[in-house]
Amino acid sequence: MRVRVHAPEHDVLVVLSEADGPLSLPIVIGPHEGVAIATAQAGMQSPRPSPHDLLLGTLAATGIGLDRVNIVELREGTFIAELVLSNGRRVDSRASDAIAIALRAHVDVWCAEDVLDATAVVLDEDEQTDVHLSGAGVGEETEGHTEEEVAEFREFLESVAPEDFEDASGDPL
């Protein structure tokens, strides 16, 4: 999994790659969701549970685990995911939240074949690339500057404050 920031909009691009294949699935998410994924990927703990941690804690308290996450559909440009629970039940989720939860729970993220067929791209690992989404999520590759993007994302992470996660009234988002 790779995370890239696209300035000036500060959209975040999450790239999920096949474990044993050439396909990658680019998913554009917002900056707040990007922070949730990046902090989980880095193994960072917050002093208070995030909503993702709260969900996993609630599941654990009821004796239910998370088996995996499935990305099941692309609907009107939005990736739809589901959490597959140990009791066999499935819970709808935004792909970004599902990925953040999967990272915290150390479970796999799967993708439906028809979603891969419609949206996956092949990235050349020998080249530094950005994936730019067009239309229904099909990407094209162009030469990029990965080190600069990583530095920009780190700068973004360092500048994020708790107030950034509140709406205009001061309530948490």
N, C-alpha and C positions, 0 to 999 in steps of 0.2 A: 504494500500500500504506500502510495506517495501522496503528499499534499503539496499543492502549489498555489500561491496567491497571484491573482491577475489584477494588476493595478490598471486604471485608477479606481475601478469599482470595488476593489477588494473582495471580489468573488473568490472563492477557494475552489480549486479543482482537486478532487480526490480521484486517484487512479487506482482501481483495483485490477490486479493482474492474476491470470490463471496460475495455479500452483505448478502445473506441468505443461504449459502450452504458451503460445505466442500472443494470445489475445489479452487486451486491456480494456477495461470499462471506465471511461471518464465520466465523472458525475460532478456537476457544478453545484456548490452549496454556498450558503452565506458565511460570513466571517465568524459569527458566534458559534455556528455548528462546526466550523473549521477549528476553532479553539478547543471545543469539546473533544474532537477527534485527535488533534495534535497532543493535547495534554494526556489523553489515555495512551496514545502511541508512545509518548515519552515516559510513561509510568509515573507521572506526577500525581500527587494526592492533594486535594484541597482540605482545609481544616474542617469544612462542613460538607456533607454529601451533596453532590450534584443531583439533578433529577434522574440522571442515568444510574448513579450509584443508589439512589433511593429506590428505584424500580428493582434493581438487582437485590437489594437488601430485603425488600418486601417479598419478592419471590422466594428468597432463601428462608425467610421467616415462616412461609407457608409450606415449605418443603418441596417447592417446585424449582427446577433449574432451567437454564437456557441451554438448549441443545445446539442450536445454530441460528443463523440469520439467512433468510432467502430474499433476494431481490427478484420480485415476481412479475413486474410489469413496468412499462413506460407508458404513462397516461398523460397526454397533452403536455409532453416535455418534462414531466415529473416522474422520477423513479419511485415506485411503490415497493415497500419491503414488508416482510412479516417476521415476527419473532416466533421461532418454533420452540415450544416449551416441552419440558420433560414429561408432562402429562398428555402429550399429543395435541394439545390446543395450539392455535396460531393466533397471533395478535398483530393487526395491521400497524404499520409504522412508516414514518418518513425514512427514506434510505439513510439520510445523514444521522438520525437518531439511532437507527438500527446498527449502523457501523460503529458509532461511539459506544453503544452497549456491548456489541460483540468484542471490541477491543478490551473493555473492562472485564468481561466474563471469560476472555481467552477462548472464544469459540470461532468456528469457521464462518465465513460469509460465502454463500452460494448464490449463483445467478441462473435464472431460467434460460434454457437454450434459445428460446425465441427472442428474449431480450438481448442476449449476446449477439445473435444473428443480426438484429436490427441496429445495434449501437456500438458493438465492440470495434476496436481498432487494433492494428499491429504496430507496436512501437519498436523502433530499432534501438536496442539497448546500447549500441556503440556510439550513437549520436545523442547529443543533448536535444531534447524535443519538448515542445509545448503542444498540447492538444487543444485546438480551438473547436468548440462545438458549433454546429450549425443545424438548423431545422430541428428534426426529431432526435437529435443526440448523436448523429453520425459525425465523426471527427475527421479532421485533416491534420497532418503533421507539418510543422514548420520549425526551422532552426530556432533555438532559444538560448537563454542564459540561465541555467539552473542555479548556479552559485548565487547570482544576484537575487533570484526569486526566493531562495532559501533565506538569504540575509534579510530581504524585505519582510518575509513571513515572521522571522525571529523578532525583527523590530516591532512588527504588529503585536506579537504575543507579549513583548515586554511592555508595550504601551497600553494594554488592555487593563481596565480597572473595573471593579464591581459595578460602578455606576453605569458603565457601558451596557449592562444587561438589565437596565430598567427602562420603562417607557417614560413618557413626558410627565406622568403623575408621580413618578418615583416608585411605582410598583415593579416588581421583577417581571421580566418578559416571560 
